[in-house]
Amino acid sequence: MQSAFPACQCRQLQWVDAERKRLVQAALTGPLADEFERPVQWFYDPMAVEPFAGQMNEIATVYDCMDELSRFRGAPSELIQRERSLLSIADVVFAGGPRIYRSKSRYHSNCYSYGCGVDERHFGLARNGNAVTPPDIAHLKGPVLGFFGVVDERMDYELIAKIADANPSWHVVIVGPRTKVDESALPRRANLHWLGGRDYAQLPHYASRFDVCLMPFALNEATEFINPTKALEYMATGRPIVSSAIEDVVLQFADFTSVASSHEEFIALCRRALLNPNSERIRRGIELARKNSWEAIVEKLDNHINEVLEAKQWMGKSNAA
């Protein structure tokens, strides 16, 4: 697997290509020696295609496209061309949601849409009484409207400030690491709490104190193709959810999530969720989370890969004949 591009790629592309290859080869000749004789090569990042495609004795190539990385701040200019190269050699493409599927399926005939999975049992800790409220929010009095995830250019900071301003008795709690956004750009309010990154194991414990789960995304280039992992994670916590009108959220989760088309509507939906949470919607959200385990999704992905390998084997036999 090749991870998303580091910030230095734009400036040192050749060095990054060589270093990536060196690190993987060191692992394959060291601790992973003899573990991958004829691997299926799986790409998340198109930037890795040049140093790795055709170089690893691979028997098949998978492109798992979870984000439209070219829309992200700091994306290398070479990314679009390298993605086209990856799409031309991939045997199967997995798209991380309906919006990306529509985009990538124009360039690849063997493309499938798979949204996010969820560890329902893990995030279900928030609703089963076994969670312990973390000390940095245990002292908060009044409703807590919470978010966990990356704090970056995809968030609507004006909206977050407006939510905090809407009612001084509300506490807006943001849990997550900050990337590509200056700390000075974050709005500051007495009832707005930027906690920074926390371990994955702690997230259900924070969510156990949330009264409403927030997806306050900006509608911009960086969010045009996102399919938020946290949607199902929030559902598993058994909390009401309020989201910006992200296309994949509307297409997949409109029956489980309150979706707002404006800042004013977002705040109104938060107020409604606090006063009268929709218990039937929450129940159906928990059931949806249970049906979308990572294990179930991986099984489906494996089936597609096996179909590719069987087709290649059949083609090999036909050519030999």
C-alpha positions, 0 to 999 in steps of 0.5 A: 500500500502506498500512502497519501503524498507528503508535503515535500513531494512538490519540491523533491519529487524525484527524491520522494520516488526514490526514497519510497522505493528504497524503503519498500525494498528494504522491508521486502528484503528484510523483515518481510522477506519471502512474504510477497512472491507474486503480490497484488499491488494496491495503490491509494496514492497515484503519486506512487505509480511511477516508482512502483508500477511494474516494479514489484512482480505484481500479478494485479493492480488495484487503485483504491480512490478514497479522495480526489487528491488533486483538489487538496491544498498543496497537491503536486501538479504531476498528480493528475497525469500520474492518476491517469497512468494508474487508471490505465494500468489498474485491473480494478478501481474502488471508488470511495463513494458515489461522487468519486465513482461517477468521476473515475468510472469514465476512465475505467470500466471495472470500477466499483463504488464502496463507501466507508465501513465502521467498527460498530462495536468500538464506536458503540461504546459511546452508547452502551454505558461503558464509556468514561468521559475524558477529563478535558470535557468532563467539567462542561455543563450544558449541551455538547455539540461535537466533532472528531476528525481532521481539522483542515481546509474542508471545515467551515470555520465561519459555521463553527463560530456561528454555532458557538455564537448561537447559544452561549450555553452550548459547548462546541468540542472539536477533537482532531489534529490540525493540518494545512490550517494556521492556528490563527485561522481558528475561531475562538470563543469561550464555549468553543474547544479545540482539543487537538488530536486524540487516540482512536481508542479515545474517540467513543469516550469523547462521543459519549459526552456529545449530545449532537455530532457535527459534520460542519464541512465547507462546500469547496473543492476539497469537499466536492468528492469526500465521503466522510468516514465519520458518518457511520462512526457517528451513527454507531454512537447513537447520537443525532447528526447534523451535516452540511449538504455534502453530495455523498452525505445527501446521496447515502445518509439523508434518511439518517442525518439532518442535512443543512443547506445554509448556516442558519438551517444548520444551527436550526437543525442543531437546536431541533436535535437537542430539543427533540432527537429523532429516536427512530432515525438514530435507531436506523442509523445504528442498524446501518452501521452494523451492516457496514462493518469493515469486514463485510466491505473487505470481503466484497473487495476480495471478491472483485480481486479474485474475479480479476485473478481468475480472468487473468488465469483464464486468459493465460490458459487461452493464450497458451492454447 
